[in-house]
Amino acid sequence: MRQLGVLERTACAVLGQHRSTGLKVPRGTDDEVALTADIMELATRCGPHGYRWATAQLREADRAVTR
């Protein structure tokens, strides 16, 4: 934020955003792209059954799915 001449505290207050939000680094898994492709393939092939159904299908295929 210093590049713009604005303090981080001020910029976050103006945006209504907590200061710690910008500090968090997004975490993804190594197979996230492949998992997304599998979910898209399931949705295209089998229609809109919902995330619980898709998760169950992926778990049956021995995929690591957390939700």
N, C-alpha and C positions, 0 to 999 in steps of 0.2 A: 504494500500500500504506500510505502514511502516514495515509490516512483511517481505516484500521482500527487504527492504532497499532502496526503491525508493520513491521519493516524488510523491504525486498525480499529481501535476502540470507537472512533468517530464514525468510520465507514459502517461498521457493524450496527451501531446504534441507528444510523439513518436507514439502513436496510431492514432493521428489525430482526437481525440474525444474531444468534449467540456467537461469541467470539471463538469458542472451541470447535464450531462446525467446520470452519475452513481448515483446521489443523488435522482433521482425520483423513487418513489415507484409505481410499476404497480398497477392500480386499476381495479378490476373486479367486476361484479355484483354477487349477491348470486345465481342467476339462470343461470349463464353462461354455466355451464356444461349441464344443461337441454336444454338450447337454442341451443347449439352446436349439441346436439343429435337430436333435432327437425330439424335443418337445414340439417343434414346428411340424415335423414329419407326422407325429401322432395326431396333432390337431388337424392337419390337412387330410390325413387318411381316414380318421375315425370321427371327425366332427367335434362339436363343442361339448365335451363331457365334463369339463372342469378340472381344476388343478388336483383335486384329490384322486380322481381317476387316473390322470396322467402320471402322478407320483406313484400310484400303485403299479401301473404298467412298467414304469422305469425300474422300480424296485424288483419286480419279477424278472426283469432282464439283468439283474445284478448291477445296477447303476447306483452310485453313491448320491442319494438325494436326501437333503435334510428337511425339506418341508413338503 
